[in-house]
Amino acid sequence: MRISEILAQGGKAFPSLEIVPPLKGMTKNELLDSIRPFMEFSPKYINVTCHRDEYEFREKPDGTFTRHLIRKRVSEVAVCGAIMSEFDIETVPHIICGGATADEIESGLHDLRFMGISNVMALRGDSIAGEKRFSPVPGGYSHAGELVSAIRRFEKENSPHPGETFFSIGVGGYPEKHFEAPNMETDIRNLKEKVEAGTDYIITQMFFDNRVYYDFVSRCREAGITVPIIPGLKPLSTARQVDTIPEAFSLDIPVELTDAMKKAGDDKEKAYRTGTEWCIMQCRDLLRHGVPAIHFYTMGRPRNITEILRECF
């Protein structure tokens, strides 16, 4: 079932999950065992992130260099296939602009349709190391909005039935503004363009103050964005994340949570409990406010997420 159809059913709010493809060397069974603890909470779908290929240059005896592709992780499509073979759950592979040409992305869409995967998350992706601002490969897309348009165009050109849409498309939203946007108004205007290109729903970047999410939704609605906006949550688990997460994701952590995590310090269990309990508080409040679903960024750590799901769902 497409995510847009699941959301249209309404009813009780549900959880969804996001996982990172494992590093090469992990077996299929090991991957499935890491996901299995989530299944008792009946998540509706699992997002699988996509990572740009990396390259390294190796020096030859004559002093010249050759470029070599390095793929550290199993592909998102392989992970989706493994999950679908074991669990009755929808998978949502991420598709990114970064590192891929339009032709390569189209080829990937054919593969997804062949596998019966009818949900995708369309993202621009991050810049490569050493690149100050994102730059597409020649023949690639510069923005997620272009990618959404390309997916809808693919459907028109490959559908046996005029007007048929095969993919349900999700995009990312930034309650605290994308770090490259000059202001929030521009960021929401860009988000609206992605929606108008054919987006079905939005999943937000993680946030730690629910008021930030509520304000973001309100501003989106005022701008004419009507699709579902699903909050994304991630519990803190170490005191160090108070410093690393704001830098990595350009977001704020409330003073109360910051102080509590710093106070926990080297007491790993206390830091873990503090972060988990804060996320439980966020989750309960969001559910009281009638959100359609809550998306959890698992980062490969099932323990705290399963605790939160047990308390809230």
PyMOL commands that set and color helices and strands:
alter all, ss='L'
color gray80, all
select helices_A, chain A and resi 3-8+28-41+76-86+102-115+144-158+184-196+210-222+241-249+255-264+268-288+302-312
alter helices_A, ss='H'
color red, helices_A
select strands_A, chain A and resi 14-19+45-48+54-59+65-70+90-96+119-123+168-173+201-206+229-233+293-297
alter strands_A, ss='S'
color yellow, strands_A
deselect
rebuild
show_as cartoon
